[in-house]
């Protein structure tokens, strides 16, 4: 068996492959590590057959959907997953055939309703059901402390004590643990009484994950993250440097429209000389009135450079092929000491 752990902050992903057939499965891939997964698979001559999420993640963005489009392979989750892009929905006890390897699903609700663990040979991939020295939290959408108690004590912890445990998260740099070690030393597993376990889980008072709303939205629906939208927009537009813009506006030969897409208060507080104001939120509705010539070159800027990138991509989609985004924004312009004009035009 070929096996590789990919660490991304506190997240853990696993590439597991059959050495004889070169078939592989990728478990809990994280969106920012896609190039790394592909490089590892290529290095070992592996062909990824399945992309598996052990549950609906709330603290990071899953890479399964994007990888599925690139590789044309199925996304696998438990049958209770709400995600519409899942191709293969497993029930407890069902297998994924990966060459000579057999990955068996074990439904383990509690952290989420769709949580599952995967066993193969001497190891189990526990997602967020069982962590090293801890368990998954149960205070997020579809979490259930009583269900987690059943999943742990009636299923996962009945595996052979020597079974290696590989969780989806680990924050102290440990690579793995065993069922026996967790039974002996995991503080949360010492509360074996159901009532005491539930009370403990309901009183952890944990902070919410940083990107919980966006992560749940994208992982449950297949929608795009803001970072994805920005990356796609940035790949579709050209940019102009701050210095080049300054040289143009301070000369008498500026042959393009400088378009400020911030809100009115920000524009009036200070803008670039000669800038025309059209808030991003009104762009589509007012573009024909404010920008009647689609052949003009248009330099678009905002406060930090993100909204203007999206706005420029929108303009180019609407036919303004001369639209260009500023590489930076008003914040960078001010920090460079370039002139700022207050008031309305």
N, C-alpha and C positions, 0 to 999 in steps of 0.2 A: 504494500500500500504506500502510495506517495502522499505526503501530508505536509501542508504549509499553513502556518498561522499568520494572518495579516493584522497588524496592530494599527489602529487609527484613534489616537487619544485613549479613551476608556473603552472603545469598541473593539470587538474581536470578530474577524471573519476567518473562515476555514476553507481551504481548497483541498479536496480529498480526491485522489485518483487511483485507478487500477493500473498498476505497473505493467501488467501483461497486455491489456487492451488499449491503454492510454485514454480511456473514458474517465470523466471527472464530474464532480458536483461542487458547486460553490455555495457555501452556507453563510447567510446573513451578510451579503456584500453591502458595502457602504459607498454612497455615490461618489465621494471624492477620491476613491481608490481604484476606480475602474481601470485606468491604464496600468496600474500595478498588478491587478489580477490577470490581465491579458498577458503582461510580460512574464509573469510567473508560469502561467499555463504554457506559453510558447517555449520558455526555457526548458521545461520538463517534457515537452512534446505531448501535452495533454489537450484533449478536446472536451470542452465543457458541455455536458449534456443537459444538466439541470441547474437552475438558479433557485435556491431555496431560502425563504424567510421563515424563521421559526415562530414569528408572531408579527403583529402590526407594531412597528417600532414607533415610539413617541419622542425619542431623544436624538435621533439622527435620521438622515434621509437614505432610504433603501436604494441600492443600485440595480435591483433586479429588473425593473422595467426598461431602463436604458440599455442594459446589457442584453436583455431579451431581443430588443430591436436590432442591436449590432450583430448578435450571434445567431438569431433565428432559432432560439431554443426556448423551452417552456419555463414559465415561472411557477414554482411549487409552493403551496401553503396548505394549512389545514382547511378542511371544508367549511369552517365557520368564518374564514377571512372575509371581510367586507369588500376587499379590493376587486374591482371589476376586471383588472388585467391579469388575474391569476388564470393560468391555463390548466393546471393539474391540481385538484383539491384532494388531499389525502384524508383518510379516516384512520383512526387508531388501529395499528396492527398491519397496515398496508406497507408495501415495500417500494423503494426506488431501486431499479437494477442499474448499477453503474459498472459495466464490465463484469468482473468476477465479484464485485462488492455488492452487498445488500444493505441498504439504509432503511431501517424500519421506523415508522412513525409511531409515536406514543402521545396521544392527546393529553395535555397537561394544563387545563385551564386554571386560572387564578390570577396570574399577572395580567393576562388578557384572556378573553373567551376563546380566541383562536390559537393560543399557545400550544406548541408541540415540541417534543424532544425527538432526536434522531439517534438511534443506536446502530453501531456498525463495529463488528469484531470486538475489540477490547475497550471501546470508548462510547461515550454518549455526549451529544451536543445538546446542551440544556437550554439554550436561548437565555431568557431571563427568569426561567422557573427556578433554577438552582444556581446560585453564584458561589464563588469561593469565599467562604465565611459569611454568606448572606443568602437572601432569596430576592426574587423580583418583588417590587412594591405592588400593592393591590388598590391604590387610591387613584389610579388613572382610569379613563373610560373602559368599561367592561371588566374591570378588576373585581375579584371576589376572594376574600380571605379564606372563606370556608372551602371554596373549590381548590384553592392553592394547598390547603392542608391535606385534602384528599389526594391531589396530584403528587405531592411529596411523599407522604407516609404510606399511601396505598399503591404507589406506582414507582416513581423514580428511585426512592430509597430502598426498594426491594430488589434492585439490581445487585449483582455480585459486588461485595465491598471493594474488590480490586478494580472495578470498572473506572477507567479514567474519565474525568469530567472536564469538558471544555465549554465554558459559558460564553454568552454573547457580549459580556462586559467584564472587565477586570481593571481596577484602578490602582493596584499596588505592584504591578509588574510581574505577577505570578503567571506562569504559563498554563497550569492545570492543577487539578486536585484529584481525589478519588472519592467514591461513595463512602468508603470506610472512614476516611479522614473527615469528611463533612459530618457524618453521624457522630463522630467523637468530639469534634471541636467547633462546629458551626453554632454560634450562640442562638440563632433563631430556631434551630432544630432541637434545641433542648426543651422547648415548649411543645411537648407532644400532645398534651390535652387540647382538644379542638377549641374549647372556649378560651383557654389561656392564649392559644396561638392567634385566634381572631382578635382578641383584645390587644395583644402586642402589635399586630399588623395595623390595627386601626389607630394606634397612638404613636406611630413613628415620627410624625410631624416633619416629613421630608420636604425640601424645596422642589418646586416644579422644574422640569427640564427647560433649558433656555429656549428651545425652538419648538415647544410642544404643539402649539396650534398649527404652525406651518408643517411640521413633521407629520402630524396626524392627517392633516388635509391631503398632503401629497401621497403619503403611504397608503391611505385608505381609498383614495379616489383615482390615483394615477395622474393627478395634476402636476404642474411644473412648480419647482421652487423658484423663489425670486432670483437666486443665484443662476439657475439655469436660464431663466428669461434674459437676464443681463448678459450672460455669456453668449447666448444665441444672437442677441441684438448686436453685441460688440463684434461678433464675427461677420456681421452683414453690413457694417458701416465703416467708412474711413474716418480718420481723426485729424485734427489740426492742433499743433502745439500752442501753448500760451504765448510763447515768444513770437511765433508767426502771426498770431492774431493781434498782438499788441502792435507789431510793426505795420500791419495792414490798416488798423483803425487810426493810427497816428499819422498815416500818410494821406495824401489826397487821391490815392489810387485804389481804395477799398472797393472792389467790384462785386461784393457779395452782401447779402442780408445777414446781420447779426441778430439772432433770435433768442430772447430770454424767455424760458418756459417756467420760471418760478411764479409764485403767487404775487399779487399786486403789492402787498406790504414789503416783501423782500425786494422787489424791483425798485420801489420808490426809495427804499433805504439806501440803495446804491447799486448801480449797474454799469456795464461797459459802455463807453462812449458810442452813441449812435444806435444803440440796441433798440430793436422793436420788441414790444411785449405781447406775448401770447401764452397764457398759462397752459401747462400740459393738459389739465383737465378739460379745457375747451378747444383743444387742438383740432380734433376731427370736425367739430361743429362750426368753427370759424375759419378753417384753413382756406376755403374758397374766397372768402371776403378779404382776409388779411394777406394771403399769398396768391394773388391771381395769376402769376407767371410761373408755371411749373418748371420752366427751363433755367430759372435763376439758381445760382449757387447760394446755399443757406448754411450758415454756421450756427449751430444750436448749443446753448449752454444752460446750466442750472447751478445749484449751489455746490454739489459734490461730484457731479459728472455721471451719476447713475440715471437720473430721470431724463437727462438730455440724450443719453445713449438710446434709451427706449423710444424717446420722441423722434430721434433721427431715423431709427429703424422704421417707425410708423410712417414718417414722411416719405421715405424711399419706397415703402410698400404702396403708398398712395400715388406714386408717380414722380415725386420730387427727387430725381436721380442725382441732383447736385447737392443734396443735403449731407452735411458733414458735422460730426460731433466734436466738441472741444475736449481735448485730453486733459481733464481736470475740471474745475468748476470755479465759481466765484470765491470760494474759500481759498483755493490755491492761488487765484489771481491776486487777492488781497495780500496773502502771505508773501507773494513775490514783489510786493510794493508797487504794483501797476495801478494806474489811476482809476478811480471809481467816481462815477457821476451820480449825485443824489437827485431825487425828485422824479417827476414824470416827464416824458418826452413832450 
